[in-house]
Amino acid sequence: MVSLRNKVCIVTGSSRGIGKGIAAALAREGARIVVNYHSDERAAKATADEIINQYGVEAEVRKADVSREEDVARMIQSTEEKFGGVDILINNAGVHDDKVTWKMDSTVWESVVATNLTGAFRCMKHAIPLMRRKGWGRIVNISSIAGQVGLFGAGNYSASKAGIFGLTKSVAREVADRNITVNCLALGYFDVGMNARLTEDVRRAALQRIPIGRFGRLDEVTGPLVFLCTDQASYITGQVIHVNGGYMM
């Protein structure tokens, strides 16, 4: 039986989309949730209220731009003060700003990498000491098939998501002796989240490459993610798990 009762979980970028679904799925298993957002406070509060009303667990809202060290440090500190620590960290926050390489301004490159890759590093940097103190922790980093195949006009996004693979494996080695696991879900094409930005032509082309023949559902993300956060998954670490309907095998 899966149970995360009273585990303290931070889900970055969880005011909407896949992050919101992840937060709800963890709450369904009894976890206490920190809903992180950068700009949409109303959506974040609505997500927290839904979690409280539907699952009867505690849910707090924390504003933090994960690309900023001081924001992350403040979010982790306030979570410790409220809940006594952090048990589960889901690095889901991500942005995109697409342009072909020769037309991409350096600031555009840096802002995407700062959120998607450096943001995950900063959240782990500040959360891991609390997990080490407890001798238990679960970290799941959300990456993308873009890090495996590259996307036209999205070199910054693809590079940031590829970097998550190496970061996951390195940190997993560093913390394994404290019963902390670090894994990564590399997501393909789903009906929620950033895929909404894709043109119809791109969606049709993607579908032709998916052997299962459809885009993924939210529960097909949250199912494996919740499992990775449990004691039953304590012997799984440093893994990149491809959730893409067979797009890449």
C-alpha positions in Angstrom: 0.0 0.0 0.0 1.3 3.4 -1.0 1.3 5.9 1.8 3.1 9.3 2.1 1.2 10.3 5.2 2.6 13.4 6.8 5.6 13.6 4.5 6.5 17.2 3.7 6.7 17.7 0.0 7.8 20.8 -2.1 6.7 20.8 -5.7 8.2 23.6 -7.7 6.1 25.2 -10.4 2.9 23.6 -9.0 0.3 26.3 -9.5 -0.9 24.7 -12.7 -0.3 22.1 -15.4 1.7 19.0 -14.6 3.1 20.5 -11.4 -0.5 21.0 -10.1 -1.3 17.4 -10.9 1.8 16.1 -9.2 1.0 18.1 -6.0 -2.6 16.7 -6.0 -1.4 13.1 -6.5 1.1 13.4 -3.6 -1.6 15.0 -1.4 -3.9 12.1 -2.2 -1.4 9.8 -0.5 -1.3 11.9 2.6 1.6 14.2 2.0 1.7 17.8 3.2 2.3 20.0 0.2 4.2 23.2 -0.4 2.8 24.8 -3.6 5.5 26.8 -5.2 4.9 29.6 -7.8 6.8 32.4 -9.4 4.2 34.8 -10.7 0.6 33.5 -10.5 -0.4 33.8 -6.8 -4.1 33.4 -7.5 -3.6 30.0 -9.3 -1.2 28.8 -6.5 -3.7 29.6 -3.8 -6.5 27.9 -5.8 -4.3 24.8 -6.1 -3.6 24.8 -2.3 -7.3 25.3 -1.5 -8.3 22.4 -3.8 -5.7 20.1 -2.1 -7.0 21.0 1.4 -10.6 20.6 0.5 -10.2 17.4 -1.5 -7.6 15.5 0.5 -7.7 17.0 4.0 -4.0 17.6 4.2 -2.0 20.7 4.9 -1.0 22.8 1.9 1.0 26.0 2.0 1.8 28.5 -0.8 5.4 29.7 -1.2 6.5 32.3 -3.8 10.0 31.7 -5.1 11.8 32.2 -8.4 14.0 29.0 -8.4 16.6 30.8 -10.5 17.3 33.1 -7.5 19.4 31.6 -4.7 17.9 33.9 -2.0 14.3 32.9 -3.1 15.1 29.2 -2.8 16.8 29.5 0.5 13.9 31.5 1.9 11.4 28.9 0.6 13.3 25.9 2.2 13.8 27.8 5.5 10.1 28.8 5.8 9.1 25.2 5.0 11.4 23.9 7.7 9.9 26.4 10.2 6.4 25.4 9.3 6.7 21.7 9.0 10.0 20.8 10.6 11.8 19.7 7.4 11.5 18.6 3.8 11.0 14.9 2.9 10.2 15.1 -0.8 11.4 17.5 -3.4 9.9 17.6 -6.9 11.9 19.8 -9.3 9.2 20.6 -11.8 9.6 24.3 -12.5 10.4 25.0 -16.1 10.3 27.8 -18.7 10.8 28.0 -22.4 11.8 30.8 -24.7 12.3 29.4 -28.2 14.5 30.7 -30.9 17.1 29.2 -33.3 20.6 29.4 -32.0 21.9 32.1 -34.3 19.1 34.4 -33.3 19.0 33.6 -29.6 20.2 36.4 -27.3 22.5 35.2 -24.5 20.0 36.5 -21.9 17.4 34.2 -23.3 19.7 31.2 -23.1 20.7 32.1 -19.6 17.2 32.7 -18.2 16.0 29.2 -19.4 19.0 27.4 -18.1 18.9 29.3 -14.8 15.3 28.1 -14.1 15.3 24.6 -15.6 18.7 23.4 -14.6 20.3 25.7 -12.1 17.0 26.0 -10.3 16.9 22.3 -9.7 20.5 22.4 -8.4 19.6 25.2 -6.0 16.5 23.5 -4.6 18.5 20.3 -4.0 21.4 22.2 -2.5 19.1 23.7 0.2 16.8 20.8 0.7 19.3 18.0 1.0 20.8 19.1 4.4 17.4 18.7 5.9 16.9 15.3 4.4 20.4 14.2 5.5 19.5 15.2 9.1 16.4 13.0 8.9 18.2 10.1 7.2 15.4 9.9 4.5 14.5 11.8 1.4 13.1 11.5 -2.1 14.0 13.8 -5.0 12.4 13.5 -8.4 13.6 15.8 -11.2 11.3 16.4 -14.1 13.1 16.4 -17.4 12.0 16.0 -21.0 12.5 14.0 -24.2 13.9 17.3 -25.5 17.1 16.5 -23.6 17.5 13.3 -25.5 16.6 14.3 -29.1 16.9 18.1 -29.1 14.1 20.3 -30.3 14.4 22.7 -33.3 14.6 26.3 -32.1 14.9 25.2 -28.4 18.6 24.6 -27.8 18.4 26.4 -24.4 15.5 24.2 -23.3 16.9 21.0 -24.7 20.3 21.7 -23.1 18.8 22.4 -19.7 16.8 19.2 -19.8 19.8 17.1 -20.8 21.7 18.7 -17.9 19.1 17.3 -15.5 20.2 13.8 -16.5 23.8 14.2 -15.3 22.8 16.3 -12.3 20.4 13.5 -11.2 23.0 10.8 -11.4 25.7 12.8 -9.6 23.6 13.9 -6.7 22.2 10.4 -6.4 25.7 9.1 -5.7 26.4 11.8 -3.2 23.4 11.2 -1.0 22.8 7.4 -1.3 24.4 6.6 2.1 21.7 8.7 3.9 18.7 6.8 2.4 18.0 9.6 0.0 17.1 8.7 -3.6 17.3 11.0 -6.6 15.6 10.0 -9.9 14.4 11.7 -13.0 11.3 11.4 -15.2 12.0 12.3 -18.8 8.6 13.1 -20.2 7.4 12.8 -23.7 4.3 14.5 -25.1 1.4 15.0 -22.8 -2.0 16.6 -23.0 -1.1 19.0 -20.2 1.7 21.4 -19.4 4.1 23.0 -21.9 2.8 20.9 -24.8 0.0 23.4 -25.1 2.5 25.7 -26.9 3.0 23.3 -29.8 1.6 24.0 -33.2 -0.8 21.6 -34.7 1.8 20.5 -37.3 4.3 19.7 -34.5 1.6 17.7 -32.6 0.8 15.7 -35.7 4.4 14.9 -36.4 5.0 13.9 -32.8 2.0 11.6 -32.8 3.4 9.8 -35.8 6.5 8.9 -33.8 4.7 7.6 -30.7 4.1 3.8 -31.0 1.3 3.9 -28.4 -0.4 6.4 -30.8 -1.5 9.1 -28.4 -0.3 11.8 -26.0 0.2 10.8 -22.4 -2.3 11.4 -19.6 -1.5 13.2 -16.3 -2.0 10.0 -14.3 0.8 8.4 -16.4 3.2 11.0 -14.9 1.9 10.9 -11.4 1.7 7.2 -11.1 5.5 6.5 -11.5 6.4 9.7 -9.6 4.4 8.8 -6.5 5.9 5.3 -6.5 9.4 6.8 -6.6 8.6 8.8 -3.5 7.7 5.7 -1.4 9.7 3.3 0.7 8.9 0.6 -1.9 11.2 2.5 -4.3 14.1 2.7 -1.8 16.4 0.6 -4.1 15.9 2.8 -7.2 18.2 5.8 -7.5 20.1 7.7 -10.1 17.7 6.5 -12.8 16.3 8.4 -15.8 12.9 6.9 -16.4 11.5 7.6 -19.9 7.8 8.2 -19.9 7.1 8.8 -23.6 4.8 6.2 -25.0 7.7 4.6 -26.9 8.9 7.7 -28.7 12.4 6.7 -27.8 13.3 3.2 -26.7 
